[in-house]
Amino acid sequence: MNSFNYYVGDVIILEYDPNESKVVFKKKGTEESHTIEFEAKEDDELYLCGLFYYNNDEIEYTGYDEE
């Protein structure tokens, strides 16, 4: 799986497209992005999750910000 590095203070924008069955991660202020396509069945429940590598890693949900 390919991705890009996230650092302290980075803002990652997540775009979910249920019609195309894909999630796009974009690093704000850059051209970097990563797309994950998936196969979902009707009525599947989807959950957002994050993987932490270090004890003090954290994620802050800032809500929807239309740009």
LINKARA-V570143 format. One record per residue. N is the residue number from 0. RES is the residue in three letters. PSI is psi in whole degrees, -180 to 180 (999 if undefined). BURIAL is b if it has 16 or more other ideal C-beta (glycine too) atoms within 10 Angstrom, else e. D_CENTER is the distance of its C-alpha to the mean C-alpha in Angstrom with 1 decimal. Layout:
N,RES,PSI,BURIAL,D_CENTER
N,RES,PSI,BURIAL,D_CENTER
This chain:
0,MET,136,e,13.8
1,ASN,152,e,13.0
2,SER,-168,e,10.4
3,PHE,163,e,11.2
4,ASN,139,e,12.4
5,TYR,140,b,11.1
6,TYR,168,e,14.2
7,VAL,130,e,15.7
8,GLY,-10,e,15.3
9,ASP,145,e,12.3
10,VAL,121,e,10.2
11,ILE,125,e,6.6
12,ILE,130,e,6.2
13,LEU,124,e,4.0
14,GLU,124,e,7.0
15,TYR,126,e,8.4
16,ASP,98,e,11.8
17,PRO,-26,e,14.0
18,ASN,-36,e,16.9
19,GLU,-3,e,15.6
20,SER,60,e,13.7
21,LYS,157,e,10.5
22,VAL,133,b,6.8
23,VAL,127,e,6.2
24,PHE,129,b,4.2
25,LYS,135,b,7.3
26,LYS,116,b,9.3
27,LYS,136,e,11.6
28,GLY,2,e,15.2
29,THR,176,e,14.8
30,GLU,2,e,14.7
31,GLU,136,e,12.2
32,SER,161,e,9.5
33,HIS,130,e,8.4
34,THR,134,e,8.8
35,ILE,120,e,9.1
36,GLU,145,e,12.1
37,PHE,167,e,13.5
38,GLU,122,e,16.7
39,ALA,143,e,17.1
40,LYS,156,e,20.5
41,GLU,138,e,21.6
42,ASP,9,e,21.2
43,ASP,140,e,18.6
44,GLU,132,e,16.7
45,LEU,143,e,13.0
46,TYR,137,e,11.4
47,LEU,133,e,8.2
48,CYS,161,e,8.9
49,GLY,152,e,8.5
50,LEU,125,e,11.2
51,PHE,138,e,13.6
52,TYR,-27,e,16.2
53,TYR,154,e,18.7
54,ASN,-37,e,20.4
55,ASN,10,e,19.6
56,ASP,149,e,15.8
57,GLU,156,e,14.1
58,ILE,137,e,11.2
59,GLU,123,e,12.3
60,TYR,122,e,11.1
61,THR,1,e,12.8
62,GLY,-174,e,12.8
63,TYR,127,e,12.9
64,ASP,99,e,14.3
65,GLU,127,e,15.8
66,GLU,999,e,16.6
